[in-house]
Amino acid sequence: MPNTAAYSSIDLPEVMTRNSAARDVLAGFATAAPTLAPAWQAIGTALADGGGLAAEVARLSGELAAARLDRANALAAMRAALAADRDAEPDPLSYLRDELQAAQESAESRPGGSRG
C-alpha cells in the first residue's frame, strides 16, 4: 500500500496504524468484559473494514492520477495540433492521432484493461 494517496491529504499508513491500535484496545476490552462479546464483535467488524477502504482509496487515487495525466496529454496534443495548423504544417492532426493511439495503448496496459 502506498504511503499516501496521490491528490489526497489522507495518510493511509497512519490511518491503518490507528486502526490497528484500536483493534488492540478492542481485544483488551473483549478479554476484560466477555459478556459484551456481541458489541465487541460489531466494533471489530467495523474496524476490519478499514483495510479494504484504505486499499480502495489507494486504487481510486491511482485511477485519478492516470485520468489527470491522460487529460493533460490530450490537452497538450490539442494545443500542438492548433499550433501546427497555424504554422501550416502538412498534417496538424497527427499530434492528436499519436496521442489517441498512445492513450489507447496506455489504457490497455493498465490493470482493468481498456478504458475506451
C-alpha positions, 0 to 999 in steps of 0.5 A: 500500500502506498504511503499516501494517496496521490491528490489526497491529504489522507495518510493511509499508513497512519490511518491503518496504524490507528486502526490497528491500535484500536483493534488492540484496545478492542481485544483488551476490552473483549478479554476484560468484559466477555459478556459484551462479546456481541458489541465487541464483535460489531466494533471489530467488524467495523474496524476490519473494514478499514483495510479494504477502504484504505486499499480502495482509496489507494486504487481510486487515487491511482485511477485519478492520477492516470485520468489527470495525466491522460487529460493533460496529454490530450490537452497538450496534443490539442494545443500542438495540433492548433499550433501546427495548423497555424504554422501550416504544417502538412498534417496538424492532426497527427499530434492528436492521432499519436496521442489517441493511439498512445492513450489507447495503448496506455489504457490497455496496459493498465490493470482493468484493461481498456478504458475506451 
